[in-house]
Amino acid sequence: MADIQASFEAAMAASKTLSERPDNSTLLQIYALYKQATAGDAEGKRPGFGDMVGRAKYDAWAAIKGTGKEDAMQRYIALIESLKG
């Protein structure tokens, strides 16, 4: 687990230095995998129509409910690696 945690932290740092900004769909995937890896399944109330960004983020996170922490970390790492130029 320590190796995956180190790789996850490196991927988090790399996500801030990508040469191009990912499209919104990819950004939602990045957000959802990060939240699943760090906080577990989505909880709380879904944001209302007044918060479209928050709603999209919540929906992306809720869509991967049940994904394990380590699996979410691995998917996050793979996604960031695929985005590196």
N, CA, C and O atoms as CSV, one atom per row, in Angstrom:
chain,resi,resn,atom,element,x,y,z
A,1,MET,N,N,0.825,-1.206,0.000
A,1,MET,CA,C,0.000,0.000,0.000
A,1,MET,C,C,0.862,1.260,0.000
A,1,MET,O,O,0.464,2.280,-0.563
A,2,ALA,N,N,2.034,1.200,0.623
A,2,ALA,CA,C,2.910,2.372,0.671
A,2,ALA,C,C,3.363,2.770,-0.728
A,2,ALA,O,O,3.466,3.959,-1.031
A,3,ASP,N,N,3.637,1.779,-1.589
A,3,ASP,CA,C,4.061,2.077,-2.957
A,3,ASP,C,C,2.960,2.776,-3.740
A,3,ASP,O,O,3.213,3.761,-4.432
A,4,ILE,N,N,1.748,2.271,-3.632
A,4,ILE,CA,C,0.633,2.878,-4.351
A,4,ILE,C,C,0.346,4.278,-3.819
A,4,ILE,O,O,-0.004,5.173,-4.588
A,5,GLN,N,N,0.491,4.474,-2.508
A,5,GLN,CA,C,0.277,5.796,-1.915
A,5,GLN,C,C,1.299,6.786,-2.462
A,5,GLN,O,O,0.950,7.921,-2.789
A,6,ALA,N,N,2.549,6.369,-2.563
A,6,ALA,CA,C,3.600,7.244,-3.105
A,6,ALA,C,C,3.327,7.564,-4.574
A,6,ALA,O,O,3.494,8.704,-5.006
A,7,SER,N,N,2.910,6.561,-5.332
A,7,SER,CA,C,2.592,6.783,-6.749
A,7,SER,C,C,1.390,7.708,-6.894
A,7,SER,O,O,1.349,8.550,-7.791
A,8,PHE,N,N,0.412,7.545,-6.003
A,8,PHE,CA,C,-0.785,8.387,-6.017
A,8,PHE,C,C,-0.404,9.843,-5.736
A,8,PHE,O,O,-0.870,10.760,-6.412
A,9,GLU,N,N,0.443,10.037,-4.735
A,9,GLU,CA,C,0.878,11.400,-4.400
A,9,GLU,C,C,1.679,12.020,-5.548
A,9,GLU,O,O,1.557,13.216,-5.813
A,10,ALA,N,N,2.493,11.217,-6.226
A,10,ALA,CA,C,3.246,11.717,-7.383
A,10,ALA,C,C,2.288,12.088,-8.516
A,10,ALA,O,O,2.489,13.092,-9.199
A,11,ALA,N,N,1.259,11.286,-8.713
A,11,ALA,CA,C,0.273,11.577,-9.751
A,11,ALA,C,C,-0.517,12.843,-9.419
A,11,ALA,O,O,-0.858,13.620,-10.311
A,12,MET,N,N,-0.808,13.049,-8.118
A,12,MET,CA,C,-1.498,14.282,-7.718
A,12,MET,C,C,-0.646,15.496,-8.077
A,12,MET,O,O,-1.159,16.490,-8.592
A,13,ALA,N,N,0.647,15.414,-7.805
A,13,ALA,CA,C,1.549,16.519,-8.144
A,13,ALA,C,C,1.618,16.704,-9.659
A,13,ALA,O,O,1.602,17.830,-10.154
A,14,ALA,N,N,1.695,15.597,-10.385
A,14,ALA,CA,C,1.782,15.663,-11.849
A,14,ALA,C,C,0.511,16.243,-12.460
A,14,ALA,O,O,0.562,16.878,-13.513
A,15,SER,N,N,-0.622,16.027,-11.808
A,15,SER,CA,C,-1.888,16.528,-12.351
A,15,SER,C,C,-1.913,18.052,-12.405
A,15,SER,O,O,-2.643,18.640,-13.203
A,16,LYS,N,N,-1.123,18.678,-11.563
A,16,LYS,CA,C,-1.081,20.144,-11.525
A,16,LYS,C,C,-0.132,20.723,-12.563
A,16,LYS,O,O,-0.109,21.935,-12.774
A,17,THR,N,N,0.654,19.863,-13.216
A,17,THR,CA,C,1.644,20.355,-14.177
A,17,THR,C,C,1.442,19.767,-15.574
A,17,THR,O,O,2.387,19.707,-16.361
A,18,LEU,N,N,0.226,19.335,-15.888
A,18,LEU,CA,C,-0.049,18.794,-17.211
A,18,LEU,C,C,0.137,19.887,-18.260
A,18,LEU,O,O,-0.179,21.051,-18.014
A,19,SER,N,N,0.650,19.508,-19.425
A,19,SER,CA,C,0.925,20.500,-20.467
A,19,SER,C,C,-0.364,21.101,-21.037
A,19,SER,O,O,-0.376,22.264,-21.441
A,20,GLU,N,N,-1.446,20.320,-21.074
A,20,GLU,CA,C,-2.726,20.824,-21.558
A,20,GLU,C,C,-3.801,20.567,-20.515
A,20,GLU,O,O,-3.759,19.573,-19.791
A,21,ARG,N,N,-4.765,21.479,-20.449
A,21,ARG,CA,C,-5.893,21.300,-19.525
A,21,ARG,C,C,-6.813,20.239,-20.112
A,21,ARG,O,O,-7.244,20.368,-21.258
A,22,PRO,N,N,-7.123,19.185,-19.346
A,22,PRO,CA,C,-8.033,18.147,-19.844
A,22,PRO,C,C,-9.440,18.704,-20.077
A,22,PRO,O,O,-9.812,19.733,-19.515
A,23,ASP,N,N,-10.213,18.009,-20.913
A,23,ASP,CA,C,-11.594,18.436,-21.136
A,23,ASP,C,C,-12.414,18.204,-19.858
A,23,ASP,O,O,-11.970,17.522,-18.934
A,24,ASN,N,N,-13.599,18.777,-19.828
A,24,ASN,CA,C,-14.423,18.721,-18.616
A,24,ASN,C,C,-14.762,17.299,-18.193
A,24,ASN,O,O,-14.788,17.002,-16.998
A,25,SER,N,N,-15.020,16.425,-19.142
A,25,SER,CA,C,-15.338,15.036,-18.827
A,25,SER,C,C,-14.164,14.364,-18.117
A,25,SER,O,O,-14.355,13.635,-17.144
A,26,THR,N,N,-12.962,14.610,-18.605
A,26,THR,CA,C,-11.758,14.035,-17.993
A,26,THR,C,C,-11.514,14.650,-16.622
A,26,THR,O,O,-11.121,13.951,-15.688
A,27,LEU,N,N,-11.743,15.950,-16.497
A,27,LEU,CA,C,-11.586,16.607,-15.197
A,27,LEU,C,C,-12.532,16.004,-14.162
A,27,LEU,O,O,-12.162,15.840,-13.000
A,28,LEU,N,N,-13.750,15.675,-14.583
A,28,LEU,CA,C,-14.703,15.051,-13.665
A,28,LEU,C,C,-14.224,13.664,-13.253
A,28,LEU,O,O,-14.391,13.271,-12.099
A,29,GLN,N,N,-13.628,12.916,-14.187
A,29,GLN,CA,C,-13.077,11.601,-13.860
A,29,GLN,C,C,-11.948,11.739,-12.843
A,29,GLN,O,O,-11.880,10.985,-11.873
A,30,ILE,N,N,-11.072,12.700,-13.072
A,30,ILE,CA,C,-9.950,12.939,-12.156
A,30,ILE,C,C,-10.490,13.258,-10.764
A,30,ILE,O,O,-10.035,12.695,-9.769
A,31,TYR,N,N,-11.462,14.165,-10.706
A,31,TYR,CA,C,-12.053,14.563,-9.429
A,31,TYR,C,C,-12.682,13.364,-8.724
A,31,TYR,O,O,-12.438,13.136,-7.539
A,32,ALA,N,N,-13.491,12.598,-9.459
A,32,ALA,CA,C,-14.208,11.474,-8.864
A,32,ALA,C,C,-13.240,10.425,-8.324
A,32,ALA,O,O,-13.437,9.915,-7.221
A,33,LEU,N,N,-12.208,10.099,-9.082
A,33,LEU,CA,C,-11.240,9.100,-8.629
A,33,LEU,C,C,-10.462,9.608,-7.417
A,33,LEU,O,O,-10.181,8.848,-6.491
A,34,TYR,N,N,-10.116,10.895,-7.427
A,34,TYR,CA,C,-9.416,11.477,-6.281
A,34,TYR,C,C,-10.285,11.392,-5.026
A,34,TYR,O,O,-9.820,10.954,-3.973
A,35,LYS,N,N,-11.541,11.811,-5.140
A,35,LYS,CA,C,-12.440,11.795,-3.991
A,35,LYS,C,C,-12.680,10.371,-3.498
A,35,LYS,O,O,-12.711,10.132,-2.291
A,36,GLN,N,N,-12.850,9.424,-4.421
A,36,GLN,CA,C,-13.085,8.042,-4.030
A,36,GLN,C,C,-11.867,7.482,-3.309
A,36,GLN,O,O,-12.001,6.740,-2.336
A,37,ALA,N,N,-10.675,7.837,-3.789
A,37,ALA,CA,C,-9.433,7.344,-3.181
A,37,ALA,C,C,-9.180,7.967,-1.816
A,37,ALA,O,O,-8.624,7.315,-0.933
A,38,THR,N,N,-9.579,9.212,-1.634
A,38,THR,CA,C,-9.270,9.909,-0.392
A,38,THR,C,C,-10.415,9.926,0.618
A,38,THR,O,O,-10.168,9.999,1.822
A,39,ALA,N,N,-11.668,9.861,0.149
A,39,ALA,CA,C,-12.801,10.002,1.058
A,39,ALA,C,C,-13.777,8.830,1.018
A,39,ALA,O,O,-14.679,8.754,1.852
A,40,GLY,N,N,-13.613,7.926,0.074
A,40,GLY,CA,C,-14.549,6.809,-0.024
A,40,GLY,C,C,-15.792,7.187,-0.812
A,40,GLY,O,O,-15.788,8.157,-1.569
A,41,ASP,N,N,-16.857,6.411,-0.626
A,41,ASP,CA,C,-18.090,6.637,-1.379
A,41,ASP,C,C,-18.688,8.015,-1.112
A,41,ASP,O,O,-18.569,8.570,-0.020
A,42,ALA,N,N,-19.336,8.546,-2.152
A,42,ALA,CA,C,-20.003,9.846,-2.052
A,42,ALA,C,C,-21.088,9.782,-0.986
A,42,ALA,O,O,-21.871,8.833,-0.936
A,43,GLU,N,N,-21.123,10.784,-0.153
A,43,GLU,CA,C,-22.126,10.876,0.900
A,43,GLU,C,C,-22.730,12.269,0.877
A,43,GLU,O,O,-22.236,13.169,0.199
A,44,GLY,N,N,-23.775,12.423,1.608
A,44,GLY,CA,C,-24.393,13.735,1.718
A,44,GLY,C,C,-25.424,13.954,0.632
A,44,GLY,O,O,-25.718,13.068,-0.170
A,45,LYS,N,N,-25.956,15.144,0.630
A,45,LYS,CA,C,-27.014,15.504,-0.282
A,45,LYS,C,C,-26.441,15.959,-1.614
A,45,LYS,O,O,-25.421,16.646,-1.661
A,46,ARG,N,N,-27.097,15.575,-2.682
A,46,ARG,CA,C,-26.693,16.008,-4.020
A,46,ARG,C,C,-26.988,17.500,-4.150
A,46,ARG,O,O,-28.084,17.943,-3.806
A,47,PRO,N,N,-26.017,18.288,-4.647
A,47,PRO,CA,C,-26.260,19.726,-4.805
A,47,PRO,C,C,-27.456,19.993,-5.723
A,47,PRO,O,O,-27.761,19.199,-6.614
A,48,GLY,N,N,-28.113,21.102,-5.494
A,48,GLY,CA,C,-29.294,21.469,-6.272
A,48,GLY,C,C,-28.946,22.058,-7.630
A,48,GLY,O,O,-27.776,22.164,-7.997
A,49,PHE,N,N,-29.985,22.439,-8.369
A,49,PHE,CA,C,-29.799,22.975,-9.720
A,49,PHE,C,C,-29.019,24.277,-9.743
A,49,PHE,O,O,-28.439,24.630,-10.770
A,50,GLY,N,N,-28.995,24.993,-8.639
A,50,GLY,CA,C,-28.256,26.248,-8.587
A,50,GLY,C,C,-26.750,26.057,-8.598
A,50,GLY,O,O,-26.007,27.003,-8.857
A,51,ASP,N,N,-26.298,24.858,-8.324
A,51,ASP,CA,C,-24.865,24.556,-8.272
A,51,ASP,C,C,-24.566,23.470,-9.310
A,51,ASP,O,O,-24.367,22.306,-8.962
A,52,MET,N,N,-24.537,23.857,-10.570
A,52,MET,CA,C,-24.356,22.885,-11.654
A,52,MET,C,C,-22.993,22.197,-11.600
A,52,MET,O,O,-22.890,21.000,-11.868
A,53,VAL,N,N,-21.953,22.947,-11.255
A,53,VAL,CA,C,-20.621,22.351,-11.171
A,53,VAL,C,C,-20.566,21.338,-10.027
A,53,VAL,O,O,-20.089,20.217,-10.203
A,54,GLY,N,N,-21.054,21.740,-8.866
A,54,GLY,CA,C,-21.085,20.846,-7.718
A,54,GLY,C,C,-21.913,19.600,-7.996
A,54,GLY,O,O,-21.566,18.503,-7.558
A,55,ARG,N,N,-22.988,19.773,-8.711
A,55,ARG,CA,C,-23.864,18.661,-9.054
A,55,ARG,C,C,-23.145,17.670,-9.984
A,55,ARG,O,O,-23.220,16.457,-9.787
A,56,ALA,N,N,-22.452,18.203,-10.996
A,56,ALA,CA,C,-21.711,17.352,-11.938
A,56,ALA,C,C,-20.602,16.594,-11.213
A,56,ALA,O,O,-20.379,15.410,-11.469
A,57,LYS,N,N,-19.907,17.288,-10.304
A,57,LYS,CA,C,-18.840,16.637,-9.535
A,57,LYS,C,C,-19.405,15.531,-8.646
A,57,LYS,O,O,-18.849,14.435,-8.577
A,58,TYR,N,N,-20.501,15.823,-7.975
A,58,TYR,CA,C,-21.127,14.829,-7.102
A,58,TYR,C,C,-21.575,13.617,-7.915
A,58,TYR,O,O,-21.355,12.478,-7.504
A,59,ASP,N,N,-22.197,13.858,-9.059
A,59,ASP,CA,C,-22.686,12.758,-9.900
A,59,ASP,C,C,-21.539,11.886,-10.397
A,59,ASP,O,O,-21.659,10.662,-10.434
A,60,ALA,N,N,-20.425,12.513,-10.778
A,60,ALA,CA,C,-19.260,11.746,-11.246
A,60,ALA,C,C,-18.713,10.883,-10.114
A,60,ALA,O,O,-18.357,9.725,-10.328
A,61,TRP,N,N,-18.648,11.441,-8.925
A,61,TRP,CA,C,-18.150,10.713,-7.759
A,61,TRP,C,C,-19.104,9.578,-7.386
A,61,TRP,O,O,-18.666,8.457,-7.125
A,62,ALA,N,N,-20.391,9.863,-7.362
A,62,ALA,CA,C,-21.387,8.855,-6.997
A,62,ALA,C,C,-21.422,7.709,-8.007
A,62,ALA,O,O,-21.779,6.585,-7.656
A,63,ALA,N,N,-21.055,7.985,-9.257
A,63,ALA,CA,C,-21.082,6.966,-10.312
A,63,ALA,C,C,-20.072,5.845,-10.065
A,63,ALA,O,O,-20.236,4.741,-10.584
A,64,ILE,N,N,-19.034,6.117,-9.281
A,64,ILE,CA,C,-18.027,5.079,-9.026
A,64,ILE,C,C,-18.132,4.541,-7.594
A,64,ILE,O,O,-17.177,3.986,-7.051
A,65,LYS,N,N,-19.301,4.717,-7.008
A,65,LYS,CA,C,-19.553,4.211,-5.648
A,65,LYS,C,C,-19.219,2.721,-5.584
A,65,LYS,O,O,-19.539,1.960,-6.496
A,66,GLY,N,N,-18.581,2.328,-4.509
A,66,GLY,CA,C,-18.221,0.931,-4.328
A,66,GLY,C,C,-16.820,0.585,-4.796
A,66,GLY,O,O,-16.323,-0.509,-4.528
A,67,THR,N,N,-16.175,1.525,-5.502
A,67,THR,CA,C,-14.801,1.303,-5.945
A,67,THR,C,C,-13.894,1.392,-4.725
A,67,THR,O,O,-13.994,2.336,-3.942
A,68,GLY,N,N,-13.015,0.419,-4.562
A,68,GLY,CA,C,-12.099,0.411,-3.430
A,68,GLY,C,C,-11.073,1.522,-3.508
A,68,GLY,O,O,-10.774,2.031,-4.588
A,69,LYS,N,N,-10.535,1.894,-2.357
A,69,LYS,CA,C,-9.547,2.971,-2.283
A,69,LYS,C,C,-8.345,2.691,-3.176
A,69,LYS,O,O,-7.923,3.554,-3.946
A,70,GLU,N,N,-7.796,1.485,-3.073
A,70,GLU,CA,C,-6.607,1.153,-3.846
A,70,GLU,C,C,-6.903,1.129,-5.344
A,70,GLU,O,O,-6.086,1.591,-6.140
A,71,ASP,N,N,-8.057,0.598,-5.735
A,71,ASP,CA,C,-8.454,0.569,-7.141
A,71,ASP,C,C,-8.617,1.993,-7.674
A,71,ASP,O,O,-8.180,2.296,-8.784
A,72,ALA,N,N,-9.241,2.860,-6.886
A,72,ALA,CA,C,-9.420,4.253,-7.295
A,72,ALA,C,C,-8.062,4.938,-7.465
A,72,ALA,O,O,-7.867,5.713,-8.402
A,73,MET,N,N,-7.130,4.650,-6.562
A,73,MET,CA,C,-5.779,5.218,-6.677
A,73,MET,C,C,-5.106,4.747,-7.965
A,73,MET,O,O,-4.510,5.545,-8.688
A,74,GLN,N,N,-5.205,3.446,-8.248
A,74,GLN,CA,C,-4.576,2.908,-9.453
A,74,GLN,C,C,-5.182,3.520,-10.709
A,74,GLN,O,O,-4.458,3.860,-11.644
A,75,ARG,N,N,-6.504,3.664,-10.736
A,75,ARG,CA,C,-7.170,4.263,-11.896
A,75,ARG,C,C,-6.793,5.740,-12.042
A,75,ARG,O,O,-6.621,6.227,-13.160
A,76,TYR,N,N,-6.666,6.447,-10.927
A,76,TYR,CA,C,-6.248,7.851,-10.943
A,76,TYR,C,C,-4.840,7.967,-11.530
A,76,TYR,O,O,-4.586,8.791,-12.409
A,77,ILE,N,N,-3.934,7.131,-11.032
A,77,ILE,CA,C,-2.546,7.146,-11.509
A,77,ILE,C,C,-2.500,6.880,-13.005
A,77,ILE,O,O,-1.809,7.588,-13.737
A,78,ALA,N,N,-3.230,5.863,-13.471
A,78,ALA,CA,C,-3.247,5.506,-14.898
A,78,ALA,C,C,-3.807,6.651,-15.734
A,78,ALA,O,O,-3.292,6.929,-16.817
A,79,LEU,N,N,-4.848,7.318,-15.253
A,79,LEU,CA,C,-5.448,8.421,-15.989
A,79,LEU,C,C,-4.471,9.586,-16.111
A,79,LEU,O,O,-4.315,10.151,-17.193
A,80,ILE,N,N,-3.819,9.946,-15.021
A,80,ILE,CA,C,-2.852,11.051,-15.067
A,80,ILE,C,C,-1.676,10.685,-15.992
A,80,ILE,O,O,-1.214,11.522,-16.767
A,81,GLU,N,N,-1.201,9.451,-15.908
A,81,GLU,CA,C,-0.111,9.015,-16.798
A,81,GLU,C,C,-0.511,9.137,-18.257
A,81,GLU,O,O,0.300,9.542,-19.090
A,82,SER,N,N,-1.761,8.789,-18.580
A,82,SER,CA,C,-2.220,8.860,-19.966
A,82,SER,C,C,-2.334,10.302,-20.464
A,82,SER,O,O,-2.322,10.542,-21.671
A,83,LEU,N,N,-2.445,11.257,-19.545
A,83,LEU,CA,C,-2.597,12.665,-19.917
A,83,LEU,C,C,-1.250,13.397,-20.030
A,83,LEU,O,O,-1.180,14.491,-20.590
A,84,LYS,N,N,-0.204,12.795,-19.505
A,84,LYS,CA,C,1.116,13.432,-19.587
A,84,LYS,C,C,1.575,13.486,-21.031
A,84,LYS,O,O,1.424,12.528,-21.790
A,85,GLY,N,N,2.135,14.622,-21.390
A,85,GLY,CA,C,2.582,14.819,-22.764
A,85,GLY,C,C,3.830,14.143,-23.019
A,85,GLY,O,O,4.351,14.206,-24.132
